[in-house]
Amino acid sequence: MESLIPENQIRELLPQKSPFTMVSHLVKFEEAAITTGLAIEATNIFVEDGKFNESGMVENIAQSVALHISYGYSLKNIKAPVGYIGAIKNIKVFGFSKLNDFITTEIKVITEFMGVTLIEGRVICDGEVLMTAQMKTFLSDQPAQA
């Protein structure tokens, strides 16, 4: 799958660093939505028994939100503030991807007010929804450190 920006730029925009980076592609970006991608490789720390586990999918959703925020700020040439997960709820797991699969994650902003964002996320592989979840994030008033 094609990415709007190179993987090294994604790594620069995300606060998480290898081996904890769970997004490799920026597939689509809109003001209130983002679609990201991740190739599931054997070196991924969330692969267990050949499958990408629940924790990995939750982290993938969180990093997709982080990329949405940081990429949006980068388009305005502003350094993104630090973000924090405030709550994760309504997690539903329907299946798992396996080694060499490519997952896409769709994030839709439900509401955003004064640095608090509520999103709905879906992790998908080969047209099958693997997980859905809601997440609330908070932005600090301080920019991220380089």
DOVEX-270277 format. One record per residue: residue in one letter; residue number from 1; chain; x, y, z of N, C-alpha, C in turn. Coordinates in Angstrom, 3 decimals. Layout:
N
ATOM code pos unit       nu       nv       nw      cau      cav      caw       cu       cv       cw
ATOM    A NUM    A        X        Y        Z        X        Y        Z        X        Y        Z
...
end
This chain:
146
ATOM code pos unit       nu       nv       nw      cau      cav      caw       cu       cv       cw
ATOM    M   1    A    0.842   -1.174    0.000    0.000    0.000    0.000    0.891    1.243    0.000
ATOM    E   2    A    0.440    2.240   -0.696    1.221    3.476   -0.816    0.987    4.385    0.385
ATOM    S   3    A    2.020    5.110    0.771    1.959    6.032    1.900    2.103    7.465    1.397
ATOM    L   4    A    1.393    8.400    2.026    1.488    9.814    1.649    2.861   10.402    1.977
ATOM    I   5    A    3.504    9.856    3.008    4.833   10.319    3.412    5.708    9.097    3.673
ATOM    P   6    A    7.036    9.239    3.576    7.913    8.090    3.808    7.894    7.642    5.274
ATOM    E   7    A    8.225    6.368    5.483    8.197    5.789    6.826    9.125    6.524    7.792
ATOM    N   8    A   10.272    6.991    7.313   11.174    7.705    8.224   10.537    9.004    8.729
ATOM    Q   9    A    9.704    9.658    7.927    9.007   10.862    8.379    7.933   10.501    9.409
ATOM    I  10    A    7.270    9.368    9.219    6.295    8.897   10.205    6.994    8.668   11.536
ATOM    R  11    A    8.152    8.015   11.495    8.912    7.759   12.733    9.304    9.064   13.420
ATOM    E  12    A    9.615   10.099   12.642    9.959   11.401   13.228    8.753   12.067   13.880
ATOM    L  13    A    7.563   11.861   13.311    6.352   12.495   13.822    5.788   11.798   15.064
ATOM    L  14    A    6.073   10.505   15.205    5.555    9.755   16.345    6.480    9.876   17.554
ATOM    P  15    A    5.915   10.008   18.739    6.766   10.039   19.935    7.346    8.664   20.267
ATOM    Q  16    A    6.685    7.594   19.858    7.175    6.247   20.127    8.330    5.934   19.181
ATOM    K  17    A    9.293    5.206   19.690   10.472    4.852   18.890   10.598    3.339   18.781
ATOM    S  18    A   11.352    2.888   17.809   11.573    1.472   17.573   12.121    0.820   18.842
ATOM    P  19    A   11.675   -0.349   19.189   10.800   -1.280   18.462    9.321   -1.088   18.774
ATOM    F  20    A    8.937    0.063   19.288    7.576    0.298   19.748    6.724    1.061   18.736
ATOM    T  21    A    7.223    1.288   17.532    6.475    2.007   16.503    5.481    1.053   15.840
ATOM    M  22    A    4.192    1.417   15.870    3.137    0.534   15.359    2.384    1.132   14.176
ATOM    V  23    A    2.992    2.089   13.479    2.429    2.656   12.250    3.565    2.784   11.245
ATOM    S  24    A    3.355    2.291   10.027    4.388    2.391    8.995    3.930    3.167    7.754
ATOM    H  25    A    2.609    3.390    7.623    2.072    4.064    6.444    1.019    5.104    6.845
ATOM    L  26    A    1.054    6.234    6.183   -0.013    7.218    6.274   -0.786    7.105    4.967
ATOM    V  27    A   -1.938    6.474    5.027   -2.705    6.150    3.823   -3.608    7.310    3.400
ATOM    K  28    A   -4.255    7.946    4.391   -5.197    9.028    4.093   -5.229    9.972    5.286
ATOM    F  29    A   -5.296   11.275    5.008   -5.352   12.267    6.077   -6.435   13.284    5.763
ATOM    E  30    A   -7.303   13.528    6.744   -8.317   14.574    6.670   -8.334   15.291    8.007
ATOM    E  31    A   -9.016   16.422    8.069   -9.052   17.194    9.308   -9.617   16.378   10.473
ATOM    A  32    A  -10.608   15.535   10.207  -11.246   14.788   11.295  -11.110   13.275   11.128
ATOM    A  33    A  -10.118   12.844   10.358   -9.941   11.403   10.152   -8.540   11.104    9.618
ATOM    I  34    A   -8.129    9.874    9.859   -6.857    9.403    9.320   -6.971    7.905    9.082
ATOM    T  35    A   -6.285    7.435    8.058   -6.141    5.997    7.823   -4.648    5.718    7.785
ATOM    T  36    A   -4.224    4.771    8.602   -2.815    4.383    8.662   -2.676    2.909    8.301
ATOM    G  37    A   -1.435    2.486    8.116   -1.175    1.091    7.816    0.020    0.578    8.583
ATOM    L  38    A    0.065   -0.746    8.733    1.181   -1.407    9.398    1.347   -2.800    8.832
ATOM    A  39    A    2.558   -3.097    8.395    2.904   -4.455    7.972    3.264   -5.243    9.232
ATOM    I  40    A    2.663   -6.400    9.412    2.910   -7.227   10.595    4.121   -8.114   10.315
ATOM    E  41    A    5.210   -7.811   11.001    6.476   -8.524   10.791    6.845   -9.334   12.024
ATOM    A  42    A    7.679  -10.335   11.850    8.085  -11.231   12.940    8.801  -10.475   14.058
ATOM    T  43    A    9.425   -9.361   13.740   10.160   -8.590   14.749    9.250   -7.718   15.612
ATOM    N  44    A    7.956   -7.637   15.273    7.030   -6.801   16.029    6.865   -7.366   17.440
ATOM    I  45    A    7.035   -6.508   18.452    7.001   -6.965   19.847    5.612   -7.418   20.288
ATOM    F  46    A    4.584   -7.127   19.510    3.228   -7.543   19.863    2.766   -8.784   19.093
ATOM    V  47    A    3.668   -9.445   18.406    3.330  -10.693   17.724    3.540  -11.848   18.695
ATOM    E  48    A    2.464  -12.606   18.920    2.507  -13.784   19.781    1.913  -14.953   19.012
ATOM    D  49    A    2.625  -16.063   19.006    2.150  -17.262   18.309    1.731  -16.955   16.870
ATOM    G  50    A    2.495  -16.069   16.222    2.245  -15.740   14.823    1.101  -14.774   14.575
ATOM    K  51    A    0.525  -14.199   15.653   -0.594  -13.267   15.503   -0.274  -11.942   16.195
ATOM    F  52    A   -0.789  -10.861   15.623   -0.670   -9.520   16.203   -1.729   -9.407   17.292
ATOM    N  53    A   -1.308   -9.237   18.560   -2.235   -9.346   19.685   -3.052   -8.075   19.945
ATOM    E  54    A   -3.960   -8.180   20.953   -4.854   -7.071   21.292   -4.094   -5.820   21.696
ATOM    S  55    A   -3.048   -5.990   22.509   -2.265   -4.832   22.952   -1.651   -4.100   21.774
ATOM    G  56    A   -1.195   -4.850   20.790   -0.627   -4.246   19.590   -1.655   -3.438   18.820
ATOM    M  57    A   -2.879   -3.972   18.727   -3.928   -3.243   18.010   -4.326   -1.965   18.751
ATOM    V  58    A   -4.403   -2.034   20.097   -4.719   -0.827   20.869   -3.612    0.208   20.679
ATOM    E  59    A   -2.364   -0.233   20.742   -1.234    0.691   20.541   -1.243    1.259   19.121
ATOM    N  60    A   -1.608    0.447   18.146   -1.716    0.902   16.764   -2.769    2.011   16.638
ATOM    I  61    A   -3.899    1.849   17.303   -4.931    2.893   17.295   -4.390    4.162   17.944
ATOM    A  62    A   -3.742    4.024   19.102   -3.202    5.189   19.816   -2.172    5.925   18.968
ATOM    Q  63    A   -1.294    5.186   18.310   -0.269    5.833   17.483   -0.875    6.452   16.229
ATOM    S  64    A   -1.952    5.889   15.728   -2.645    6.496   14.588   -3.223    7.850   14.990
ATOM    V  65    A   -3.767    7.923   16.209   -4.256    9.204   16.734   -3.093   10.188   16.861
ATOM    A  66    A   -1.978    9.719   17.415   -0.798   10.581   17.571   -0.310   11.096   16.220
ATOM    L  67    A   -0.323   10.219   15.208    0.112   10.643   13.880   -0.864   11.669   13.300
ATOM    H  68    A   -2.151   11.488   13.538   -3.137   12.448   13.058   -2.848   13.836   13.622
ATOM    I  69    A   -2.565   13.880   14.911   -2.291   15.164   15.563   -0.972   15.751   15.064
ATOM    S  70    A    0.099   14.959   15.109    1.420   15.503   14.768    1.533   15.852   13.286
ATOM    Y  71    A    0.934   15.060   12.403    0.987   15.388   10.982    0.189   16.664   10.704
ATOM    G  72    A   -0.962   16.800   11.345   -1.757   18.018   11.178   -0.991   19.255   11.606
ATOM    Y  73    A   -0.296   19.171   12.730    0.527   20.294   13.183    1.675   20.552   12.206
ATOM    S  74    A    2.292   19.469   11.697    3.432   19.647   10.788    3.020   20.357    9.498
ATOM    L  75    A    1.789   20.136    9.054    1.305   20.822    7.849    1.205   22.327    8.066
ATOM    K  76    A    1.081   22.731    9.329    1.014   24.154    9.680    2.379   24.678   10.131
ATOM    N  77    A    3.407   23.835   10.019    4.764   24.175   10.469    4.814   24.548   11.946
ATOM    I  78    A    4.037   23.831   12.744    4.009   24.031   14.196    4.408   22.714   14.853
ATOM    K  79    A    5.221   22.812   15.898    5.611   21.620   16.641    4.407   21.120   17.450
ATOM    A  80    A    4.107   19.841   17.329    2.943   19.263   18.005    3.165   19.173   19.514
ATOM    P  81    A    2.107   19.408   20.282    2.223   19.235   21.733    2.255   17.748   22.095
ATOM    V  82    A    2.649   17.460   23.311    2.643   16.097   23.818    1.192   15.684   24.040
ATOM    G  83    A    0.874   14.462   23.651   -0.468   13.936   23.859   -0.444   12.767   24.823
ATOM    Y  84    A   -1.554   12.581   25.516   -1.689   11.501   26.489   -3.018   10.790   26.276
ATOM    I  85    A   -3.029    9.492   26.497   -4.275    8.742   26.464   -4.986    8.977   27.793
ATOM    G  86    A   -6.230    9.407   27.733   -7.006    9.636   28.934   -7.912    8.466   29.265
ATOM    A  87    A   -8.427    7.803   28.231   -9.332    6.680   28.453   -9.422    5.844   27.183
ATOM    I  88    A   -9.607    4.560   27.378   -9.869    3.629   26.277  -11.093    2.840   26.706
ATOM    K  89    A  -12.105    2.783   25.829  -13.303    2.034   26.202  -13.945    1.398   24.974
ATOM    N  90    A  -14.895    0.559   25.266  -15.656   -0.144   24.224  -14.758   -0.905   23.259
ATOM    I  91    A  -13.702   -1.531   23.788  -12.830   -2.348   22.938  -13.564   -3.639   22.588
ATOM    K  92    A  -13.632   -3.915   21.305  -14.234   -5.163   20.834  -13.249   -5.809   19.868
ATOM    V  93    A  -12.887   -7.049   20.154  -11.953   -7.795   19.306  -12.738   -8.845   18.537
ATOM    F  94    A  -12.583   -8.820   17.218  -13.300   -9.751   16.352  -12.376  -10.761   15.681
ATOM    G  95    A  -11.072  -10.478   15.695  -10.122  -11.371   15.040   -8.717  -10.819   15.156
ATOM    F  96    A   -7.784  -11.525   14.542   -6.371  -11.156   14.622   -5.726  -11.257   13.247
ATOM    S  97    A   -4.772  -10.362   13.006   -3.957  -10.485   11.796   -2.794  -11.403   12.138
ATOM    K  98    A   -2.135  -11.871   11.101   -1.000  -12.765   11.320    0.235  -12.225   10.609
ATOM    L  99    A    1.333  -12.912   10.795    2.589  -12.494   10.166    2.398  -12.231    8.685
ATOM    N 100    A    3.029  -11.175    8.213    3.032  -10.756    6.810    1.715  -10.148    6.340
ATOM    D 101    A    0.735  -10.024    7.225   -0.488   -9.306    6.873   -0.196   -7.808    6.904
ATOM    F 102    A   -1.068   -7.042    6.277   -1.015   -5.586    6.318   -2.337   -5.113    6.882
ATOM    I 103    A   -2.293   -4.411    8.013   -3.522   -3.890    8.602   -3.660   -2.408    8.279
ATOM    T 104    A   -4.899   -1.966    8.182   -5.184   -0.541    8.075   -6.007   -0.150    9.296
ATOM    T 105    A   -5.790    1.055    9.746   -6.491    1.560   10.924   -7.165    2.868   10.544
ATOM    E 106    A   -8.457    2.912   10.781   -9.256    4.099   10.474   -9.623    4.790   11.775
ATOM    I 107    A   -9.290    6.059   11.869   -9.602    6.868   13.045  -10.543    7.979   12.607
ATOM    K 108    A  -11.638    8.128   13.334  -12.567    9.230   13.085  -12.698   10.041   14.366
ATOM    V 109    A  -12.493   11.340   14.240  -12.651   12.238   15.381  -14.147   12.449   15.597
ATOM    I 110    A  -14.595   12.108   16.801  -16.009   12.292   17.152  -16.230   13.700   17.676
ATOM    T 111    A  -15.371   14.122   18.582  -15.452   15.473   19.121  -14.062   15.921   19.562
ATOM    E 112    A  -13.851   17.219   19.484  -12.572   17.804   19.886  -12.875   19.148   20.539
ATOM    F 113    A  -12.387   19.314   21.788  -12.663   20.552   22.498  -11.555   20.820   23.509
ATOM    M 114    A  -10.911   21.966   23.397   -9.882   22.416   24.342   -8.810   21.358   24.622
ATOM    G 115    A   -8.304   20.757   23.562   -7.214   19.801   23.712   -7.640   18.396   24.079
ATOM    V 116    A   -8.940   18.153   24.198   -9.451   16.810   24.481  -10.119   16.299   23.206
ATOM    T 117    A   -9.715   15.115   22.788  -10.246   14.534   21.557  -10.823   13.159   21.843
ATOM    L 118    A  -12.030   12.899   21.366  -12.645   11.579   21.445  -12.674   11.012   20.039
ATOM    I 119    A  -12.143    9.793   19.892  -12.089    9.171   18.567  -12.731    7.783   18.606
ATOM    E 120    A  -13.096    7.314   17.433  -13.466    5.925   17.223  -12.428    5.346   16.272
ATOM    G 121    A  -11.927    4.169   16.607  -10.926    3.524   15.773  -11.341    2.132   15.352
ATOM    R 122    A  -10.898    1.752   14.150  -11.148    0.398   13.627   -9.862   -0.121   13.015
ATOM    V 123    A   -9.492   -1.341   13.388   -8.354   -2.021   12.784   -8.917   -3.056   11.824
ATOM    I 124    A   -8.423   -3.032   10.576   -8.983   -3.854    9.506   -7.866   -4.620    8.804
ATOM    C 125    A   -8.145   -5.854    8.426   -7.209   -6.644    7.622   -7.997   -7.401    6.563
ATOM    D 126    A   -7.609   -7.224    5.320   -8.293   -7.888    4.200   -9.812   -7.708    4.247
ATOM    G 127    A  -10.254   -6.480    4.576  -11.677   -6.176    4.595  -12.407   -6.628    5.847
ATOM    E 128    A  -11.732   -7.309    6.756  -12.356   -7.796    7.989  -11.978   -6.872    9.150
ATOM    V 129    A  -12.993   -6.408    9.888  -12.732   -5.586   11.065  -12.228   -6.497   12.179
ATOM    L 130    A  -11.029   -6.190   12.688  -10.414   -6.997   13.739  -10.684   -6.426   15.126
ATOM    M 131    A  -10.748   -5.105   15.236  -10.969   -4.456   16.532  -11.641   -3.118   16.307
ATOM    T 132    A  -12.501   -2.754   17.246  -13.029   -1.394   17.325  -12.802   -0.901   18.749
ATOM    A 133    A  -12.639    0.391   18.902  -12.422    0.978   20.227  -12.679    2.470   20.171
ATOM    Q 134    A  -12.968    3.032   21.331  -13.024    4.478   21.486  -11.851    4.880   22.369
ATOM    M 135    A  -11.299    6.046   22.101  -10.163    6.533   22.879  -10.327    8.027   23.084
ATOM    K 136    A   -9.973    8.469   24.287   -9.971    9.896   24.593   -8.518   10.288   24.829
ATOM    T 137    A   -8.078   11.343   24.152   -6.710   11.828   24.329   -6.738   13.274   24.795
ATOM    F 138    A   -5.652   13.647   25.476   -5.483   15.006   25.983   -4.174   15.557   25.430
ATOM    L 139    A   -4.174   16.808   25.051   -2.949   17.467   24.613   -2.420   18.353   25.724
ATOM    S 140    A   -1.121   18.264   25.939   -0.449   19.127   26.895   -0.323   20.520   26.281
ATOM    D 141    A   -0.080   21.506   27.114    0.172   22.838   26.561    1.637   23.039   26.236
ATOM    Q 142    A    2.424   21.963   26.348    3.855   22.017   26.037    4.139   21.241   24.756
ATOM    P 143    A    4.996   21.763   23.869    5.355   21.001   22.670    6.215   19.809   23.029
ATOM    A 144    A    6.194   18.791   22.179    7.020   17.607   22.371    8.486   17.978   22.322
ATOM    Q 145    A    9.293   17.261   23.070   10.747   17.481   23.062   11.353   16.753   21.875
ATOM    A 146    A   12.378   17.319   21.283   13.023   16.702   20.127   13.908   15.561   20.555
end
